[in-house]
Amino acid sequence: MDEHTTRHRSFEDQIPEDVRRHARAAREEMRESMKAFLPPKFWEHSRKARKEMLLAWRSMLDAALERMDKKEEQL
């Protein structure tokens, strides 16, 4: 386990389980209230936009990997 994971886990141990459970429930209730507040088209657009962002990141990673491969071939 690396240092970041160890720190993260110890932080979780400092917050009681019931507090974390209530925070998760509050987050879910907020999400549900937003679904009722905003029109379905908003959520459809949001999902599509999120997918496009992920595809853009994939494309950037693929390009970076290709550049790395080309540099290795030149060595």
Backbone as CSV, one residue per row, in Angstrom:
resi,resn,N_x,N_y,N_z,CA_x,CA_y,CA_z,C_x,C_y,C_z
1,MET,0.836,-1.171,0.000,0.000,0.000,0.000,0.887,1.241,0.000
2,ASP,0.599,2.217,-0.884,1.440,3.405,-0.911,1.017,4.396,0.177
3,GLU,1.802,5.446,0.328,1.584,6.412,1.406,0.230,7.105,1.278
4,HIS,-0.156,7.485,0.037,-1.434,8.178,-0.171,-2.605,7.299,0.266
5,THR,-2.586,6.048,-0.113,-3.662,5.123,0.264,-3.708,4.956,1.776
6,THR,-2.544,4.864,2.390,-2.486,4.708,3.839,-3.075,5.926,4.522
7,ARG,-2.715,7.122,4.062,-3.267,8.342,4.646,-4.769,8.400,4.442
8,HIS,-5.230,8.027,3.263,-6.653,8.080,2.965,-7.426,7.132,3.878
9,ARG,-6.941,5.939,4.042,-7.625,4.975,4.897,-7.647,5.436,6.347
10,SER,-6.558,6.000,6.835,-6.547,6.452,8.225,-7.521,7.610,8.408
11,PHE,-7.685,8.444,7.384,-8.665,9.531,7.452,-10.077,8.962,7.559
12,GLU,-10.364,7.928,6.761,-11.683,7.286,6.836,-11.927,6.711,8.218
13,ASP,-10.893,6.173,8.835,-11.036,5.598,10.168,-11.365,6.653,11.212
14,GLN,-11.020,7.909,10.946,-11.285,8.986,11.891,-12.741,9.457,11.840
15,ILE,-13.431,9.161,10.765,-14.835,9.568,10.617,-15.704,8.362,10.927
16,PRO,-16.590,8.491,11.906,-17.434,7.354,12.282,-18.298,6.865,11.117
17,GLU,-18.556,5.586,11.093,-19.339,4.974,10.014,-20.714,5.622,9.882
18,ASP,-21.383,5.927,10.999,-22.720,6.522,10.901,-22.667,7.898,10.245
19,VAL,-21.609,8.662,10.461,-21.457,9.965,9.806,-21.285,9.768,8.310
20,ARG,-20.434,8.804,7.919,-20.242,8.525,6.489,-21.529,8.036,5.847
21,ARG,-22.291,7.198,6.570,-23.555,6.695,6.048,-24.542,7.848,5.834
22,HIS,-24.629,8.770,6.791,-25.531,9.915,6.657,-25.093,10.835,5.509
23,ALA,-23.804,11.013,5.350,-23.305,11.848,4.253,-23.651,11.232,2.901
24,ARG,-23.499,9.898,2.791,-23.875,9.227,1.534,-25.368,9.372,1.266
25,ALA,-26.183,9.212,2.312,-27.639,9.342,2.156,-28.009,10.769,1.755
26,ALA,-27.351,11.760,2.347,-27.627,13.157,2.001,-27.263,13.438,0.550
27,ARG,-26.110,12.892,0.123,-25.697,13.075,-1.265,-26.719,12.463,-2.219
28,GLU,-27.204,11.273,-1.899,-28.190,10.609,-2.755,-29.504,11.380,-2.792
29,GLU,-29.935,11.881,-1.644,-31.172,12.680,-1.607,-31.021,13.955,-2.427
30,MET,-29.847,14.583,-2.335,-29.602,15.800,-3.123,-29.646,15.478,-4.606
31,ARG,-29.042,14.358,-4.983,-29.058,13.941,-6.385,-30.492,13.709,-6.864
32,GLU,-31.283,13.040,-6.055,-32.679,12.785,-6.433,-33.471,14.082,-6.549
33,SER,-33.230,15.031,-5.639,-33.960,16.301,-5.719,-33.561,17.072,-6.975
34,MET,-32.284,16.975,-7.364,-31.850,17.644,-8.590,-32.492,16.997,-9.813
35,LYS,-32.658,15.682,-9.775,-33.321,15.004,-10.894,-34.748,15.503,-11.056
36,ALA,-35.425,15.740,-9.936,-36.806,16.222,-10.004,-36.851,17.683,-10.435
37,PHE,-35.829,18.441,-10.107,-35.795,19.872,-10.377,-35.440,20.181,-11.826
38,LEU,-34.530,19.411,-12.398,-34.048,19.678,-13.753,-34.741,18.755,-14.754
39,PRO,-34.957,19.257,-15.971,-35.670,18.454,-16.979,-34.839,17.267,-17.464
40,PRO,-35.517,16.221,-17.956,-34.819,15.029,-18.453,-33.790,15.341,-19.543
41,LYS,-34.060,16.337,-20.380,-33.117,16.702,-21.446,-31.775,17.149,-20.862
42,PHE,-31.821,17.816,-19.712,-30.585,18.228,-19.062,-29.737,17.021,-18.726
43,TRP,-30.348,15.996,-18.147,-29.600,14.799,-17.740,-29.086,14.031,-18.952
44,GLU,-29.884,14.010,-20.023,-29.437,13.354,-21.254,-28.201,14.082,-21.802
45,HIS,-28.275,15.415,-21.850,-27.149,16.203,-22.337,-25.929,16.022,-21.428
46,SER,-26.165,15.983,-20.128,-25.078,15.816,-19.164,-24.350,14.495,-19.377
47,ARG,-25.102,13.416,-19.571,-24.491,12.106,-19.816,-23.677,12.103,-21.103
48,LYS,-24.244,12.707,-22.149,-23.529,12.750,-23.431,-22.261,13.593,-23.319
49,ALA,-22.344,14.708,-22.616,-21.172,15.570,-22.444,-20.093,14.846,-21.652
50,ARG,-20.481,14.132,-20.608,-19.516,13.376,-19.808,-18.830,12.312,-20.666
51,LYS,-19.605,11.640,-21.509,-19.024,10.616,-22.381,-18.032,11.244,-23.359
52,GLU,-18.387,12.397,-23.925,-17.486,13.064,-24.860,-16.184,13.482,-24.183
53,MET,-16.271,13.938,-22.940,-15.062,14.305,-22.204,-14.176,13.073,-21.976
54,LEU,-14.790,11.965,-21.625,-14.013,10.736,-21.421,-13.371,10.264,-22.720
55,LEU,-14.101,10.391,-23.827,-13.527,10.018,-25.123,-12.368,10.935,-25.491
56,ALA,-12.482,12.216,-25.148,-11.390,13.157,-25.416,-10.158,12.769,-24.609
57,TRP,-10.346,12.429,-23.330,-9.214,11.986,-22.499,-8.588,10.718,-23.068
58,ARG,-9.438,9.797,-23.522,-8.913,8.560,-24.110,-8.050,8.880,-25.318
59,SER,-8.526,9.786,-26.152,-7.786,10.169,-27.345,-6.439,10.799,-26.985
60,MET,-6.425,11.659,-25.973,-5.171,12.282,-25.549,-4.206,11.243,-24.999
61,LEU,-4.703,10.293,-24.225,-3.848,9.236,-23.685,-3.293,8.354,-24.801
62,ASP,-4.153,8.016,-25.759,-3.693,7.200,-26.888,-2.582,7.913,-27.660
63,ALA,-2.749,9.209,-27.880,-1.733,9.977,-28.611,-0.422,10.011,-27.821
64,ALA,-0.518,10.191,-26.515,0.691,10.210,-25.672,1.399,8.861,-25.711
65,LEU,0.630,7.784,-25.661,1.224,6.444,-25.727,1.897,6.199,-27.076
66,GLU,1.274,6.678,-28.145,1.874,6.522,-29.472,3.198,7.275,-29.562
67,ARG,3.250,8.502,-29.009,4.507,9.264,-29.013,5.581,8.527,-28.225
68,MET,5.207,7.939,-27.091,6.172,7.181,-26.290,6.706,5.995,-27.074
69,ASP,5.805,5.281,-27.748,6.211,4.112,-28.547,7.174,4.522,-29.655
70,LYS,6.893,5.645,-30.326,7.773,6.110,-31.408,9.149,6.485,-30.878
71,LYS,9.197,7.116,-29.713,10.485,7.465,-29.123,11.272,6.216,-28.748
72,GLU,10.594,5.200,-28.245,11.266,3.943,-27.898,11.832,3.276,-29.140
73,GLU,11.083,3.327,-30.255,11.543,2.716,-31.494,12.792,3.412,-32.014
74,GLN,12.913,4.719,-31.772,14.062,5.486,-32.253,15.312,5.180,-31.450
75,LEU,15.158,4.643,-30.251,16.339,4.346,-29.416,17.059,3.151,-29.869
